[in-house]
Structures are given as C-alpha cells and as structure tokens.
Amino acid sequence: MIQKTRIKVPLGSKINPSRPPLSPGEIARRKAEGEAFAQRCRAIFDQVYPELVKEHYDWFIHIEPDSGDYCIDPDEEVCFQKICQKHPNSRIMAMRLNETGTCGRI
C-alpha cells in the first residue's frame, strides 16, 4: 500500500521554491505569445462562425491556428480528441459556437 504524505504550504508561498522566478522580460514574452496565439485563433473563429452557428449553436470548437484546422462537437472531450488525432503536438484553443465564443463563466 502506498502512503500519502501531506505537506502544508503556507498561503502565498511557492509550491516549488527551487524553481527560479521568471524575469519581467520572460513574462512579457510569454504574454505576447499568448495574445498572438489567441488572435490567430479568433480570426479563424470569426471566419467560420456565421456558417456553423446556424446548425451547431452552443457546440464546442477546437482550433489549431497554424494549419487553420478545427473540429466541432457537442461534447468537449470528443471534440478535443478529434483535433488531437490530427495535430497531436500542437497548441489548441477551445471555444464555443455562441455569441461570445466563451466556454464557461468569466
């Protein structure tokens, strides 16, 4: 039998203190990359949204922006598995075919 050990981490402290903090330049670079990725995905979403929303309202859409591929399905897990079969090592964005494109509460 495996014993579980519980470690209390004080609030506000790092979970892994041996990892060095990110520099402000690295934080800015990661933020810029994330925003560029989101813009590329949003462009594809805006392009396909008008034709898909008519018959597939509130379905999930997963987008791979480098190739422009996307998959839709009413079940999020099935949709994710479909796109991962085509692009196993790519970064994927999940959206929903509704007025805002969001998957849940903000």
N, C-alpha and C positions, 0 to 999 in steps of 0.2 A: 504494500500500500504506500502511496506517495503522500508525504506530509506537506501540507501547505504552510508556509510561514507568512505572516502578515507583518509588513513594515509600515509604521506610521510615518507619513511625510507631513511635516508642518505646512500649514497653509501658506501659499506664496513662495515656497521654496521649489527648487528644481527637482525634477524626478531623477534625472541623471546628471549629477553635479560634475562628473568627469568630462563632460562634453563642453567645449569652449563656446562662449556666446557668439552669435553671428555679428559681423561688423555692420555698421549702418549702410555701407555700400552694397553688401551682400543682401541685406533686407530689401533695399531699393531695387536691386536687380531682379530678385525673385518676384517682387510685387509687379514690376513692369512686365515680366514674362507672363505672369498670370493674367494680367489685364489684356495683353496682346492675344493670348490664347482665347480668352472669353470673347473678345471682339471678333475673332475669326469664326468661332462657333456661332455667335449671334448673327453674323452675316448669312451663314448657311441656313439658320433657323428662320430668319426673316424672308429668305428666298422661297423656302418650301412650305412655310406656314399657311399661306392662303389656300393652296390646293389640298393640304392634308386635314386642316381643321374642320372642313365641311363634313367629312365622313368619320373622322377619328378624334373627335373632341375629347379632351382630357386623357388621351393616351400618352405614354412616355415616348420620348425620342432621345436616343443617344447618338451623339455626333462625334465623328473623328475628322477634325478640320484639315489635316494635311492632304487627305485624299478627297474630302468632300462627301464621304460615305456617311449614311445614317441608317438607323433601324428604328422601327416603331412597333409598339406592342402595348396592350392594356396592362400587362404585368411587367413591373420594372425589372425584376430578376431575369425574366425570359429575354427582355429587350437587351439587357446588359450582356447576357450570354451570347446572343446573336452577334453583337458587334465585336465581342472579344474573340469569336471564332474567326472573323475576318481580319482583325487587327489585334493580335494578342499582346504586342508590346507597345501599343500606342496609348497616348493620353486621351481620355474620353470625357465628354461633358454630357451630363444628364439634364434634360429639360422636359417640359410638359406642354402638350398642344392645348394651351388655354390662352387667355388674354395677355397674361404676363410672362409665361414661359417658366414660371417657378414650379418646383415640385412639392413644396410644403409651405409652412409658415415662415415668415421672415421676421 
